[in-house]
């Protein structure tokens, strides 16, 4: 397998995790947003990953990366709190808050960060292997 294909696969993983981190950040930032331009509270968003064909090896084995297939808007129930003084409270004094669980988002952020770092480690390892190969050629 060529180094370029390895770079392409790792880059697809890093791009997918970068978008995932952006969505998680938006979820956390809007976890208290009770009014959006679309109306109603903010709705949690998640990235949906899909296998992306990246060609085949010299042996004919398939290579696969990852791509974002969709941005899923959560259908989890909203959180209702009794806050009669809140500007977005309904007639009964109940405010509808987003369906974002900050603890769950932090766990997802940790997972996405570690996945990104794993792909960076692949890129660094391939770069090191390439440099070692060049060093061996120079010494001969």
C-alpha positions as a Markdown table, in Angstrom:
| # | Residue | x | y | z |
|---|---|---|---|---|
| 1 | Unk | 0.0 | 0.0 | 0.0 |
| 2 | Unk | 1.4 | 3.4 | -0.9 |
| 3 | Unk | 2.0 | 6.1 | 1.7 |
| 4 | Unk | -0.4 | 8.4 | -0.2 |
| 5 | Unk | -3.3 | 6.0 | 0.3 |
| 6 | Unk | -2.5 | 5.7 | 4.0 |
| 7 | Unk | -2.4 | 9.5 | 4.3 |
| 8 | Unk | -5.7 | 9.7 | 2.4 |
| 9 | Unk | -7.4 | 7.2 | 4.8 |
| 10 | Unk | -6.0 | 9.0 | 7.9 |
| 11 | Unk | -7.0 | 12.4 | 6.5 |
| 12 | Unk | -10.6 | 11.2 | 6.0 |
| 13 | Unk | -10.7 | 10.1 | 9.6 |
| 14 | Unk | -9.3 | 13.4 | 10.8 |
| 15 | Unk | -11.8 | 15.4 | 8.7 |
| 16 | Unk | -14.7 | 13.4 | 10.0 |
| 17 | Unk | -13.6 | 13.8 | 13.6 |
| 18 | Unk | -13.0 | 17.5 | 13.1 |
| 19 | Unk | -16.6 | 18.0 | 12.0 |
| 20 | Unk | -17.8 | 15.9 | 14.9 |
| 21 | Unk | -15.9 | 18.1 | 17.3 |
| 22 | Unk | -17.4 | 21.2 | 15.7 |
| 23 | Unk | -20.9 | 19.7 | 16.2 |
| 24 | Unk | -20.2 | 18.8 | 19.8 |
| 25 | Unk | -18.9 | 22.3 | 20.5 |
| 26 | Unk | -22.0 | 23.8 | 19.0 |
| 27 | Unk | -24.2 | 21.4 | 21.1 |
| 28 | Unk | -22.4 | 22.5 | 24.3 |
| 29 | Unk | -22.4 | 26.2 | 23.4 |
| 30 | Unk | -26.2 | 26.0 | 22.8 |
| 31 | Unk | -27.1 | 23.8 | 25.7 |
| 32 | Unk | -29.1 | 26.6 | 27.3 |
| 33 | Unk | -30.4 | 28.2 | 24.1 |
| 34 | Unk | -34.2 | 28.3 | 24.4 |
| 35 | Unk | -34.9 | 30.4 | 21.3 |
| 36 | Unk | -33.5 | 29.8 | 17.8 |
| 37 | Unk | -34.2 | 31.6 | 14.5 |
| 38 | Unk | -36.1 | 28.5 | 13.4 |
| 39 | Unk | -38.2 | 28.8 | 16.5 |
| 40 | Unk | -38.1 | 26.7 | 19.7 |
| 41 | Unk | -35.0 | 25.5 | 21.6 |
| 42 | Unk | -31.8 | 24.4 | 20.0 |
| 43 | Unk | -31.8 | 20.8 | 18.9 |
| 44 | Unk | -28.7 | 18.6 | 19.4 |
| 45 | Unk | -26.8 | 17.6 | 16.2 |
| 46 | Unk | -24.7 | 14.5 | 15.6 |
| 47 | Unk | -22.5 | 13.4 | 12.7 |
| 48 | Unk | -23.4 | 10.1 | 10.9 |
| 49 | Unk | -20.4 | 8.4 | 9.6 |
| 50 | Unk | -20.3 | 6.1 | 6.5 |
| 51 | Unk | -17.6 | 3.9 | 4.9 |
| 52 | Unk | -15.8 | 5.6 | 2.0 |
| 53 | Unk | -14.2 | 3.4 | -0.6 |
| 54 | Unk | -10.6 | 4.5 | -1.1 |
| 55 | Unk | -9.6 | 2.0 | -3.8 |
| 56 | Unk | -7.8 | -1.3 | -3.4 |
| 57 | Unk | -4.4 | -2.6 | -2.3 |
| 58 | Unk | -2.0 | -4.3 | -4.8 |
| 59 | Unk | -3.5 | -7.6 | -3.6 |
| 60 | Unk | -7.0 | -6.4 | -4.5 |
| 61 | Unk | -8.2 | -5.9 | -0.9 |
| 62 | Unk | -10.5 | -3.0 | -0.4 |
| 63 | Unk | -9.3 | 0.2 | 1.3 |
| 64 | Unk | -11.8 | 2.2 | 3.2 |
| 65 | Unk | -11.9 | 5.6 | 4.9 |
| 66 | Unk | -14.7 | 7.5 | 6.5 |
| 67 | Unk | -17.0 | 10.3 | 5.3 |
| 68 | Unk | -19.9 | 12.2 | 6.9 |
| 69 | Unk | -23.1 | 10.8 | 5.5 |
| 70 | Unk | -25.5 | 13.1 | 7.3 |
| 71 | Unk | -25.9 | 15.5 | 10.2 |
| 72 | Unk | -28.6 | 14.0 | 12.4 |
| 73 | Unk | -30.9 | 16.3 | 14.4 |
| 74 | Unk | -31.7 | 14.5 | 17.6 |
| 75 | Unk | -35.3 | 13.6 | 18.3 |
| 76 | Unk | -34.6 | 13.1 | 22.0 |
| 77 | Unk | -37.2 | 14.9 | 24.2 |
| 78 | Unk | -36.6 | 18.4 | 25.3 |
| 79 | Unk | -36.1 | 19.3 | 29.0 |
| 80 | Unk | -38.9 | 21.3 | 30.7 |
| 81 | Unk | -38.3 | 23.5 | 33.7 |
| 82 | Unk | -40.7 | 25.6 | 35.7 |
| 83 | Unk | -39.3 | 29.2 | 35.5 |
| 84 | Unk | -42.2 | 31.6 | 35.4 |
| 85 | Unk | -39.9 | 34.7 | 35.2 |
| 86 | Unk | -38.0 | 33.5 | 32.1 |
| 87 | Unk | -38.8 | 35.4 | 28.9 |
| 88 | Unk | -39.4 | 32.2 | 27.0 |
| 89 | Unk | -41.7 | 30.6 | 29.5 |
| 90 | Unk | -45.1 | 29.5 | 28.2 |
| 91 | Unk | -48.4 | 30.5 | 29.8 |
| 92 | Unk | -47.9 | 27.9 | 32.6 |
| 93 | Unk | -44.4 | 29.3 | 33.4 |
| 94 | Unk | -42.6 | 26.3 | 31.8 |
| 95 | Unk | -39.4 | 26.8 | 29.7 |
| 96 | Unk | -38.4 | 24.3 | 27.1 |
| 97 | Unk | -34.6 | 23.7 | 27.1 |
| 98 | Unk | -32.5 | 21.9 | 24.5 |
| 99 | Unk | -32.1 | 18.1 | 24.4 |
| 100 | Unk | -28.3 | 18.4 | 25.1 |
| 101 | Unk | -26.7 | 16.5 | 27.9 |
| 102 | Unk | -23.4 | 18.3 | 28.6 |
| 103 | Unk | -21.9 | 15.2 | 30.3 |
| 104 | Unk | -22.6 | 13.0 | 27.3 |
| 105 | Unk | -21.2 | 15.7 | 25.0 |
| 106 | Unk | -17.9 | 15.8 | 27.0 |
| 107 | Unk | -17.6 | 12.0 | 26.7 |
| 108 | Unk | -18.3 | 12.3 | 22.9 |
| 109 | Unk | -15.7 | 15.1 | 22.7 |
| 110 | Unk | -13.1 | 12.9 | 24.5 |
| 111 | Unk | -13.8 | 10.1 | 22.1 |
| 112 | Unk | -13.6 | 12.3 | 19.0 |
| 113 | Unk | -10.4 | 13.9 | 20.2 |
| 114 | Unk | -8.7 | 10.5 | 20.8 |
| 115 | Unk | -9.9 | 9.3 | 17.4 |
| 116 | Unk | -8.4 | 12.4 | 15.8 |
| 117 | Unk | -5.1 | 11.9 | 17.7 |
| 118 | Unk | -5.0 | 8.2 | 16.5 |
| 119 | Unk | -5.2 | 9.4 | 12.9 |
| 120 | Unk | -2.5 | 12.0 | 13.6 |
| 121 | Unk | -0.3 | 9.2 | 15.0 |
| 122 | Unk | -0.8 | 7.2 | 11.8 |
| 123 | Unk | 0.4 | 10.2 | 9.7 |
| 124 | Unk | 3.4 | 10.7 | 11.9 |
| 125 | Unk | 4.3 | 7.0 | 11.8 |
| 126 | Unk | 4.1 | 6.9 | 8.0 |
| 127 | Unk | 6.2 | 10.0 | 7.8 |
| 128 | Unk | 8.8 | 8.5 | 10.1 |
| 129 | Unk | 8.8 | 5.3 | 8.0 |
| 130 | Unk | 9.3 | 7.3 | 4.8 |
| 131 | Unk | 12.2 | 9.2 | 6.4 |
| 132 | Unk | 13.8 | 6.0 | 7.6 |
| 133 | Unk | 13.6 | 4.6 | 4.1 |
| 134 | Unk | 15.3 | 7.7 | 2.7 |
| 135 | Unk | 18.0 | 7.5 | 5.4 |
| 136 | Unk | 18.7 | 3.8 | 4.5 |
| 137 | Unk | 19.0 | 4.7 | 0.8 |
| 138 | Unk | 21.5 | 7.6 | 1.6 |
| 139 | Unk | 23.8 | 5.3 | 3.6 |
| 140 | Unk | 24.1 | 2.7 | 0.9 |
